[in-house]
Amino acid sequence: MKKNILIIASVMLVLAFFSSCYYDKEDFLYAKMTDSVCDTTNVTYSGSVKSIIDNNCIGCHPGSSSASFNGYTALNTYLNTNSQKFLDYVNHASGSSPMPPAPAAKLNTCNLNLIRIWINAGHPNN
Ligand code: HEC
């Protein structure tokens, strides 16, 4: 019995020790999503661009359409010949069809910057 209490006590001690090392990374994880904290260092497809496209575009640009942005291969294929058109559309340049279309809001400045940086870097598979 005494032994059990000792074991339980040491397990709790170990747990307390490790939980003290935990810190909330939420700010870090979601920092790229807002304009006030826009981390434009080390912009990658997997870390920045994919989630923007997945959340705002692929509902209307799925794998089967000609302008498919679903996954790196499809998006890269489109951008190889149409990267300026893509940038014009998301930036609502004059003469373009604004994307995503109304009533959806224009992408925020941070997301537009992340997309532009990645495309201008040659839209690498990173
Ligand atoms: C509600 C549906 C919808 C959403 C969401 C949407 N699009 Fe579109 N998109 C369309 C339609 C419809 C067209 C074809 C009409 C046109 O080109 O004006 C189109 C055309 C385009 C084209 C031109 C394709 C071509 O033929 O060369 C681009 C680029 C584009 N969208 C980018 C985007 C991006 C980037 C997003 C996300 C930020 C997005 N779209 C979100 C419906 C949508």
Backbone and ligand atoms as CSV (ligand in chain L), in Angstrom:
chain,resi,resn,atom,element,x,y,z
A,1,MET,N,N,0.838,-1.210,0.000
A,1,MET,CA,C,0.000,0.000,0.000
A,1,MET,C,C,0.864,1.249,0.000
A,2,LYS,N,N,1.831,1.261,0.892
A,2,LYS,CA,C,2.735,2.394,0.967
A,2,LYS,C,C,3.483,2.562,-0.370
A,3,LYS,N,N,3.808,1.407,-0.932
A,3,LYS,CA,C,4.529,1.410,-2.208
A,3,LYS,C,C,3.677,2.058,-3.315
A,4,ASN,N,N,2.378,1.685,-3.321
A,4,ASN,CA,C,1.475,2.258,-4.324
A,4,ASN,C,C,1.403,3.775,-4.222
A,5,ILE,N,N,1.303,4.251,-3.012
A,5,ILE,CA,C,1.223,5.711,-2.810
A,5,ILE,C,C,2.496,6.374,-3.328
A,6,LEU,N,N,3.600,5.711,-3.077
A,6,LEU,CA,C,4.875,6.251,-3.555
A,6,LEU,C,C,4.907,6.322,-5.080
A,7,ILE,N,N,4.433,5.237,-5.704
A,7,ILE,CA,C,4.412,5.200,-7.181
A,7,ILE,C,C,3.512,6.300,-7.728
A,8,ILE,N,N,2.304,6.404,-7.158
A,8,ILE,CA,C,1.356,7.441,-7.612
A,8,ILE,C,C,1.955,8.830,-7.432
A,9,ALA,N,N,2.603,9.029,-6.290
A,9,ALA,CA,C,3.192,10.334,-6.025
A,9,ALA,C,C,4.281,10.665,-7.035
A,10,SER,N,N,5.097,9.659,-7.372
A,10,SER,CA,C,6.174,9.975,-8.321
A,10,SER,C,C,5.636,10.177,-9.732
A,11,VAL,N,N,4.569,9.434,-10.104
A,11,VAL,CA,C,3.949,9.658,-11.420
A,11,VAL,C,C,3.421,11.081,-11.497
A,12,MET,N,N,2.776,11.533,-10.434
A,12,MET,CA,C,2.227,12.890,-10.427
A,12,MET,C,C,3.337,13.933,-10.521
A,13,LEU,N,N,4.430,13.648,-9.857
A,13,LEU,CA,C,5.563,14.570,-9.896
A,13,LEU,C,C,6.104,14.709,-11.319
A,14,VAL,N,N,6.247,13.543,-11.973
A,14,VAL,CA,C,6.755,13.549,-13.349
A,14,VAL,C,C,5.794,14.312,-14.260
A,15,LEU,N,N,4.474,14.060,-14.096
A,15,LEU,CA,C,3.470,14.755,-14.910
A,15,LEU,C,C,3.544,16.262,-14.695
A,16,ALA,N,N,3.668,16.648,-13.424
A,16,ALA,CA,C,3.737,18.076,-13.107
A,16,ALA,C,C,4.959,18.697,-13.756
A,17,PHE,N,N,6.030,17.952,-13.759
A,17,PHE,CA,C,7.268,18.471,-14.351
A,17,PHE,C,C,7.093,18.715,-15.843
A,18,PHE,N,N,6.524,17.706,-16.549
A,18,PHE,CA,C,6.410,17.857,-17.997
A,18,PHE,C,C,5.351,18.873,-18.397
A,19,SER,N,N,4.253,18.938,-17.647
A,19,SER,CA,C,3.218,19.892,-18.050
A,19,SER,C,C,3.706,21.320,-17.882
A,20,SER,N,N,4.680,21.539,-17.033
A,20,SER,CA,C,5.199,22.893,-16.863
A,20,SER,C,C,5.996,23.327,-18.094
A,21,CYS,N,N,6.400,22.358,-18.915
A,21,CYS,CA,C,7.149,22.692,-20.121
A,21,CYS,C,C,6.237,23.081,-21.270
A,22,TYR,N,N,4.946,22.822,-21.137
A,22,TYR,CA,C,4.000,23.105,-22.206
A,22,TYR,C,C,3.748,24.602,-22.300
A,23,TYR,N,N,3.756,25.129,-23.492
A,23,TYR,CA,C,3.261,26.497,-23.635
A,23,TYR,C,C,2.374,26.616,-24.858
A,24,ASP,N,N,1.460,27.556,-24.800
A,24,ASP,CA,C,0.444,27.671,-25.821
A,24,ASP,C,C,1.015,28.300,-27.081
A,25,LYS,N,N,1.028,27.498,-28.136
A,25,LYS,CA,C,1.612,28.000,-29.379
A,25,LYS,C,C,0.561,28.612,-30.298
A,26,GLU,N,N,-0.634,28.837,-29.814
A,26,GLU,CA,C,-1.721,29.317,-30.673
A,26,GLU,C,C,-1.360,30.607,-31.403
A,27,ASP,N,N,-0.759,31.541,-30.663
A,27,ASP,CA,C,-0.379,32.816,-31.278
A,27,ASP,C,C,0.566,32.588,-32.439
A,28,PHE,N,N,1.494,31.678,-32.199
A,28,PHE,CA,C,2.486,31.374,-33.229
A,28,PHE,C,C,1.829,30.722,-34.439
A,29,LEU,N,N,0.960,29.740,-34.183
A,29,LEU,CA,C,0.333,28.989,-35.266
A,29,LEU,C,C,-0.570,29.842,-36.128
A,30,TYR,N,N,-1.294,30.769,-35.509
A,30,TYR,CA,C,-2.275,31.531,-36.266
A,30,TYR,C,C,-1.800,32.934,-36.631
A,31,ALA,N,N,-0.532,33.230,-36.321
A,31,ALA,CA,C,-0.029,34.575,-36.560
A,31,ALA,C,C,-0.170,34.992,-38.014
A,32,LYS,N,N,-0.046,34.032,-38.932
A,32,LYS,CA,C,-0.075,34.376,-40.342
A,32,LYS,C,C,-1.472,34.733,-40.832
A,33,MET,N,N,-2.490,34.481,-40.033
A,33,MET,CA,C,-3.846,34.673,-40.500
A,33,MET,C,C,-4.352,36.099,-40.340
A,34,THR,N,N,-3.658,36.958,-39.623
A,34,THR,CA,C,-4.177,38.305,-39.409
A,34,THR,C,C,-3.260,39.346,-40.029
A,35,ASP,N,N,-3.818,40.543,-40.225
A,35,ASP,CA,C,-3.021,41.623,-40.796
A,35,ASP,C,C,-2.054,42.213,-39.784
A,36,SER,N,N,-2.462,42.243,-38.509
A,36,SER,CA,C,-1.632,42.912,-37.511
A,36,SER,C,C,-0.342,42.158,-37.250
A,37,VAL,N,N,-0.378,40.847,-37.335
A,37,VAL,CA,C,0.839,40.051,-37.186
A,37,VAL,C,C,0.993,39.237,-38.462
A,38,CYS,N,N,1.787,39.740,-39.389
A,38,CYS,CA,C,1.939,39.024,-40.657
A,38,CYS,C,C,3.381,38.597,-40.824
A,39,ASP,N,N,3.617,37.318,-40.665
A,39,ASP,CA,C,4.975,36.806,-40.761
A,39,ASP,C,C,5.277,36.440,-42.217
A,40,THR,N,N,6.040,37.284,-42.890
A,40,THR,CA,C,6.333,37.035,-44.303
A,40,THR,C,C,7.738,36.465,-44.506
A,41,THR,N,N,8.360,36.031,-43.409
A,41,THR,CA,C,9.641,35.364,-43.567
A,41,THR,C,C,9.382,33.885,-43.846
A,42,ASN,N,N,10.168,33.323,-44.730
A,42,ASN,CA,C,10.075,31.889,-44.967
A,42,ASN,C,C,8.683,31.445,-45.415
A,43,VAL,N,N,8.138,32.090,-46.430
A,43,VAL,CA,C,6.807,31.750,-46.934
A,43,VAL,C,C,6.889,30.469,-47.774
A,44,THR,N,N,6.052,29.491,-47.436
A,44,THR,CA,C,6.052,28.232,-48.178
A,44,THR,C,C,4.646,27.867,-48.636
A,45,TYR,N,N,4.576,26.964,-49.614
A,45,TYR,CA,C,3.276,26.479,-50.053
A,45,TYR,C,C,2.567,25.768,-48.906
A,46,SER,N,N,3.257,24.797,-48.299
A,46,SER,CA,C,2.595,23.981,-47.280
A,46,SER,C,C,2.284,24.765,-46.013
A,47,GLY,N,N,3.155,25.728,-45.666
A,47,GLY,CA,C,2.977,26.441,-44.407
A,47,GLY,C,C,2.063,27.654,-44.503
A,48,SER,N,N,1.911,28.246,-45.697
A,48,SER,CA,C,1.142,29.481,-45.800
A,48,SER,C,C,0.070,29.435,-46.886
A,49,VAL,N,N,0.485,29.114,-48.085
A,49,VAL,CA,C,-0.397,29.293,-49.237
A,49,VAL,C,C,-1.524,28.261,-49.283
A,50,LYS,N,N,-1.194,26.994,-49.019
A,50,LYS,CA,C,-2.197,25.935,-49.171
A,50,LYS,C,C,-3.469,26.206,-48.362
A,51,SER,N,N,-3.313,26.614,-47.111
A,51,SER,CA,C,-4.510,26.811,-46.288
A,51,SER,C,C,-5.339,27.995,-46.789
A,52,ILE,N,N,-4.705,29.016,-47.332
A,52,ILE,CA,C,-5.454,30.169,-47.862
A,52,ILE,C,C,-6.291,29.710,-49.054
A,53,ILE,N,N,-5.663,28.951,-49.946
A,53,ILE,CA,C,-6.364,28.467,-51.136
A,53,ILE,C,C,-7.453,27.470,-50.753
A,54,ASP,N,N,-7.123,26.551,-49.851
A,54,ASP,CA,C,-8.108,25.545,-49.431
A,54,ASP,C,C,-9.332,26.199,-48.800
A,55,ASN,N,N,-9.109,27.230,-48.007
A,55,ASN,CA,C,-10.219,27.856,-47.296
A,55,ASN,C,C,-11.037,28.804,-48.156
A,56,ASN,N,N,-10.463,29.331,-49.224
A,56,ASN,CA,C,-11.156,30.385,-49.967
A,56,ASN,C,C,-11.448,30.078,-51.431
A,57,CYS,N,N,-10.835,29.044,-51.983
A,57,CYS,CA,C,-10.903,28.878,-53.434
A,57,CYS,C,C,-11.371,27.512,-53.924
A,58,ILE,N,N,-10.918,26.447,-53.303
A,58,ILE,CA,C,-11.112,25.156,-53.965
A,58,ILE,C,C,-12.560,24.679,-53.954
A,59,GLY,N,N,-13.422,25.331,-53.173
A,59,GLY,CA,C,-14.847,25.009,-53.248
A,59,GLY,C,C,-15.360,25.206,-54.663
A,60,CYS,N,N,-14.836,26.214,-55.367
A,60,CYS,CA,C,-15.237,26.502,-56.751
A,60,CYS,C,C,-14.160,26.118,-57.762
A,61,HIS,N,N,-12.985,25.797,-57.284
A,61,HIS,CA,C,-11.886,25.415,-58.189
A,61,HIS,C,C,-11.334,24.048,-57.790
A,62,PRO,N,N,-12.193,23.026,-57.839
A,62,PRO,CA,C,-11.764,21.698,-57.387
A,62,PRO,C,C,-10.921,20.982,-58.433
A,63,GLY,N,N,-10.580,19.764,-58.131
A,63,GLY,CA,C,-9.655,19.017,-58.981
A,63,GLY,C,C,-10.073,18.843,-60.426
A,64,SER,N,N,-11.377,18.821,-60.699
A,64,SER,CA,C,-11.817,18.467,-62.047
A,64,SER,C,C,-11.879,19.648,-63.009
A,65,SER,N,N,-11.933,20.883,-62.484
A,65,SER,CA,C,-12.085,22.022,-63.392
A,65,SER,C,C,-10.758,22.386,-64.056
A,66,SER,N,N,-10.830,23.166,-65.118
A,66,SER,CA,C,-9.601,23.547,-65.826
A,66,SER,C,C,-8.749,24.474,-64.957
A,67,ALA,N,N,-9.400,25.390,-64.228
A,67,ALA,CA,C,-8.654,26.228,-63.298
A,67,ALA,C,C,-8.730,25.577,-61.921
A,68,SER,N,N,-7.987,24.475,-61.761
A,68,SER,CA,C,-7.995,23.751,-60.497
A,68,SER,C,C,-6.839,24.192,-59.622
A,69,PHE,N,N,-7.164,24.515,-58.391
A,69,PHE,CA,C,-6.125,24.941,-57.450
A,69,PHE,C,C,-6.018,23.954,-56.297
A,70,ASN,N,N,-6.572,22.750,-56.499
A,70,ASN,CA,C,-6.632,21.772,-55.423
A,70,ASN,C,C,-5.339,20.958,-55.346
A,71,GLY,N,N,-4.432,21.355,-54.475
A,71,GLY,CA,C,-3.159,20.659,-54.326
A,71,GLY,C,C,-2.068,21.352,-55.125
A,72,TYR,N,N,-0.826,21.065,-54.752
A,72,TYR,CA,C,0.299,21.775,-55.367
A,72,TYR,C,C,0.389,21.571,-56.876
A,73,THR,N,N,0.257,20.324,-57.338
A,73,THR,CA,C,0.462,20.037,-58.758
A,73,THR,C,C,-0.503,20.826,-59.633
A,74,ALA,N,N,-1.778,20.821,-59.246
A,74,ALA,CA,C,-2.790,21.533,-60.027
A,74,ALA,C,C,-2.518,23.045,-60.009
A,75,LEU,N,N,-2.261,23.575,-58.836
A,75,LEU,CA,C,-2.027,25.014,-58.713
A,75,LEU,C,C,-0.780,25.428,-59.494
A,76,ASN,N,N,0.269,24.650,-59.364
A,76,ASN,CA,C,1.520,24.950,-60.067
A,76,ASN,C,C,1.319,24.931,-61.580
A,77,THR,N,N,0.574,23.957,-62.070
A,77,THR,CA,C,0.301,23.869,-63.502
A,77,THR,C,C,-0.414,25.120,-63.987
A,78,TYR,N,N,-1.404,25.572,-63.218
A,78,TYR,CA,C,-2.131,26.783,-63.604
A,78,TYR,C,C,-1.188,27.996,-63.585
A,79,LEU,N,N,-0.406,28.114,-62.531
A,79,LEU,CA,C,0.450,29.296,-62.368
A,79,LEU,C,C,1.582,29.343,-63.391
A,80,ASN,N,N,1.986,28.202,-63.915
A,80,ASN,CA,C,3.056,28.195,-64.917
A,80,ASN,C,C,2.719,29.096,-66.099
A,81,THR,N,N,1.431,29.207,-66.440
A,81,THR,CA,C,1.056,30.060,-67.571
A,81,THR,C,C,0.185,31.241,-67.171
A,82,ASN,N,N,-0.340,31.246,-65.952
A,82,ASN,CA,C,-1.322,32.280,-65.594
A,82,ASN,C,C,-1.032,32.992,-64.271
A,83,SER,N,N,0.217,33.093,-63.853
A,83,SER,CA,C,0.450,33.649,-62.517
A,83,SER,C,C,0.023,35.108,-62.411
A,84,GLN,N,N,0.203,35.891,-63.488
A,84,GLN,CA,C,-0.209,37.298,-63.418
A,84,GLN,C,C,-1.720,37.425,-63.325
A,85,LYS,N,N,-2.421,36.596,-64.086
A,85,LYS,CA,C,-3.884,36.601,-64.037
A,85,LYS,C,C,-4.363,36.249,-62.627
A,86,PHE,N,N,-3.731,35.247,-62.050
A,86,PHE,CA,C,-4.076,34.807,-60.698
A,86,PHE,C,C,-3.913,35.965,-59.704
A,87,LEU,N,N,-2.773,36.651,-59.781
A,87,LEU,CA,C,-2.515,37.773,-58.866
A,87,LEU,C,C,-3.508,38.912,-59.119
A,88,ASP,N,N,-3.802,39.199,-60.391
A,88,ASP,CA,C,-4.766,40.260,-60.711
A,88,ASP,C,C,-6.141,39.943,-60.129
A,89,TYR,N,N,-6.572,38.700,-60.271
A,89,TYR,CA,C,-7.899,38.324,-59.791
A,89,TYR,C,C,-7.998,38.445,-58.264
A,90,VAL,N,N,-7.014,37.925,-57.547
A,90,VAL,CA,C,-7.134,37.989,-56.075
A,90,VAL,C,C,-6.933,39.408,-55.552
A,91,ASN,N,N,-6.205,40.241,-56.310
A,91,ASN,CA,C,-6.002,41.635,-55.886
A,91,ASN,C,C,-7.076,42.566,-56.435
A,92,HIS,N,N,-8.063,42.004,-57.137
A,92,HIS,CA,C,-9.171,42.770,-57.715
A,92,HIS,C,C,-8.658,43.874,-58.640
A,93,ALA,N,N,-7.660,43.558,-59.436
A,93,ALA,CA,C,-7.141,44.535,-60.392
A,93,ALA,C,C,-8.224,44.868,-61.410
A,94,SER,N,N,-8.145,46.060,-61.977
A,94,SER,CA,C,-9.189,46.451,-62.922
A,94,SER,C,C,-9.135,45.532,-64.142
A,95,GLY,N,N,-10.312,45.177,-64.633
A,95,GLY,CA,C,-10.390,44.276,-65.767
A,95,GLY,C,C,-10.408,42.811,-65.372
A,96,SER,N,N,-10.211,42.514,-64.088
A,96,SER,CA,C,-10.231,41.115,-63.642
A,96,SER,C,C,-11.586,40.770,-63.046
A,97,SER,N,N,-11.847,39.487,-62.880
A,97,SER,CA,C,-13.006,39.058,-62.100
A,97,SER,C,C,-12.535,38.894,-60.666
A,98,PRO,N,N,-13.052,39.701,-59.735
A,98,PRO,CA,C,-12.565,39.630,-58.347
A,98,PRO,C,C,-12.767,38.251,-57.750
A,99,MET,N,N,-11.708,37.688,-57.166
A,99,MET,CA,C,-11.761,36.374,-56.537
A,99,MET,C,C,-11.341,36.475,-55.076
A,100,PRO,N,N,-12.002,35.785,-54.142
A,100,PRO,CA,C,-13.249,35.059,-54.394
A,100,PRO,C,C,-14.369,36.036,-54.743
A,101,PRO,N,N,-15.360,35.601,-55.533
A,101,PRO,CA,C,-16.410,36.518,-55.984
A,101,PRO,C,C,-17.278,37.002,-54.825
A,102,ALA,N,N,-17.895,38.186,-54.989
A,102,ALA,CA,C,-18.845,38.678,-54.001
A,102,ALA,C,C,-19.949,37.640,-53.834
A,103,PRO,N,N,-20.524,37.503,-52.654
A,103,PRO,CA,C,-20.355,38.362,-51.483
A,103,PRO,C,C,-19.142,38.028,-50.608
A,104,ALA,N,N,-18.311,37.105,-51.011
A,104,ALA,CA,C,-17.135,36.788,-50.188
A,104,ALA,C,C,-16.214,38.003,-50.148
A,105,ALA,N,N,-15.564,38.190,-49.005
A,105,ALA,CA,C,-14.662,39.330,-48.854
A,105,ALA,C,C,-13.356,39.076,-49.598
A,106,LYS,N,N,-12.725,40.168,-49.992
A,106,LYS,CA,C,-11.387,40.080,-50.578
A,106,LYS,C,C,-10.448,39.470,-49.541
A,107,LEU,N,N,-9.458,38.722,-49.981
A,107,LEU,CA,C,-8.463,38.169,-49.049
A,107,LEU,C,C,-7.808,39.329,-48.305
A,108,ASN,N,N,-7.426,39.096,-47.058
A,108,ASN,CA,C,-6.795,40.190,-46.320
A,108,ASN,C,C,-5.382,40.453,-46.836
A,109,THR,N,N,-4.866,41.625,-46.473
A,109,THR,CA,C,-3.568,42.069,-46.999
A,109,THR,C,C,-2.459,41.074,-46.704
A,110,CYS,N,N,-2.499,40.497,-45.517
A,110,CYS,CA,C,-1.467,39.528,-45.157
A,110,CYS,C,C,-1.497,38.344,-46.109
A,111,ASN,N,N,-2.671,37.771,-46.316
A,111,ASN,CA,C,-2.767,36.611,-47.202
A,111,ASN,C,C,-2.391,36.963,-48.643
A,112,LEU,N,N,-2.749,38.162,-49.080
A,112,LEU,CA,C,-2.370,38.594,-50.433
A,112,LEU,C,C,-0.852,38.714,-50.548
A,113,ASN,N,N,-0.226,39.227,-49.497
A,113,ASN,CA,C,1.243,39.337,-49.506
A,113,ASN,C,C,1.904,37.970,-49.536
A,114,LEU,N,N,1.377,37.038,-48.738
A,114,LEU,CA,C,1.963,35.696,-48.697
A,114,LEU,C,C,1.875,35.033,-50.069
A,115,ILE,N,N,0.721,35.175,-50.718
A,115,ILE,CA,C,0.534,34.588,-52.050
A,115,ILE,C,C,1.493,35.241,-53.059
A,116,ARG,N,N,1.589,36.563,-53.020
A,116,ARG,CA,C,2.456,37.276,-53.969
A,116,ARG,C,C,3.924,36.870,-53.782
A,117,ILE,N,N,4.368,36.813,-52.528
A,117,ILE,CA,C,5.767,36.450,-52.256
A,117,ILE,C,C,6.072,35.050,-52.782
A,118,TRP,N,N,5.145,34.139,-52.516
A,118,TRP,CA,C,5.360,32.747,-52.943
A,118,TRP,C,C,5.346,32.623,-54.470
A,119,ILE,N,N,4.410,33.297,-55.127
A,119,ILE,CA,C,4.341,33.226,-56.595
A,119,ILE,C,C,5.576,33.870,-57.210
A,120,ASN,N,N,5.978,35.023,-56.684
A,120,ASN,CA,C,7.150,35.699,-57.244
A,120,ASN,C,C,8.444,34.920,-57.004
A,121,ALA,N,N,8.432,34.053,-56.013
A,121,ALA,CA,C,9.605,33.197,-55.767
A,121,ALA,C,C,9.616,32.004,-56.723
A,122,GLY,N,N,8.620,31.952,-57.612
A,122,GLY,CA,C,8.565,30.851,-58.581
A,122,GLY,C,C,7.634,29.728,-58.155
A,123,HIS,N,N,6.711,30.041,-57.254
A,123,HIS,CA,C,5.752,29.073,-56.670
A,123,HIS,C,C,6.350,27.674,-56.462
A,124,PRO,N,N,7.396,27.584,-55.606
A,124,PRO,CA,C,8.052,26.292,-55.374
A,124,PRO,C,C,7.204,25.328,-54.526
A,125,ASN,N,N,7.497,24.063,-54.680
A,125,ASN,CA,C,6.817,23.032,-53.895
A,125,ASN,C,C,7.542,22.858,-52.554
A,126,ASN,N,N,7.241,23.766,-51.646
A,126,ASN,CA,C,7.934,23.724,-50.357
A,126,ASN,C,C,6.952,23.705,-49.197
L,1,HEC,C1,C,-18.013,31.061,-55.445
L,1,HEC,C2,C,-17.132,30.394,-56.402
L,1,HEC,C3,C,-15.699,30.846,-56.519
L,1,HEC,C4,C,-14.768,31.003,-55.536
L,1,HEC,C5,C,-14.943,30.803,-54.041
L,1,HEC,C6,C,-13.537,31.359,-56.184
L,1,HEC,N1,N,-13.715,31.415,-57.518
L,1,HEC,FE1,FE,-12.292,31.861,-58.938
L,1,HEC,N2,N,-13.662,31.630,-60.413
L,1,HEC,C7,C,-14.992,31.342,-60.227
L,1,HEC,C8,C,-15.662,31.351,-61.528
L,1,HEC,C9,C,-17.153,31.102,-61.763
L,1,HEC,C10,C,-14.675,31.660,-62.492
L,1,HEC,C11,C,-14.840,31.812,-64.016
L,1,HEC,C12,C,-15.360,33.169,-64.333
L,1,HEC,C13,C,-14.326,34.208,-64.609
L,1,HEC,O1,O,-13.172,33.908,-64.963
L,1,HEC,O2,O,-14.676,35.386,-64.470
L,1,HEC,C14,C,-13.433,31.822,-61.761
L,1,HEC,C15,C,-12.238,32.109,-62.367
L,1,HEC,C16,C,-11.031,32.272,-61.688
L,1,HEC,C17,C,-9.765,32.501,-62.329
L,1,HEC,C18,C,-9.506,32.559,-63.813
L,1,HEC,C19,C,-9.456,31.130,-64.330
L,1,HEC,C20,C,-9.080,30.998,-65.789
L,1,HEC,O3,O,-9.910,30.538,-66.566
L,1,HEC,O4,O,-7.922,31.333,-66.142
L,1,HEC,C21,C,-8.833,32.618,-61.332
L,1,HEC,C22,C,-7.340,32.871,-61.493
L,1,HEC,C23,C,-9.527,32.456,-60.079
L,1,HEC,N3,N,-10.859,32.236,-60.319
L,1,HEC,C24,C,-8.921,32.500,-58.839
L,1,HEC,C25,C,-9.579,32.266,-57.646
L,1,HEC,C26,C,-8.913,32.265,-56.372
L,1,HEC,C27,C,-7.421,32.453,-56.166
L,1,HEC,C28,C,-9.880,32.047,-55.439
L,1,HEC,C29,C,-9.695,32.028,-53.937
L,1,HEC,C30,C,-9.037,33.162,-53.355
L,1,HEC,C31,C,-11.141,31.873,-56.131
L,1,HEC,N4,N,-10.916,32.021,-57.472
L,1,HEC,C32,C,-12.345,31.601,-55.512
L,1,HEC,C33,C,-15.616,31.052,-59.037
L,1,HEC,C34,C,-15.028,31.112,-57.785
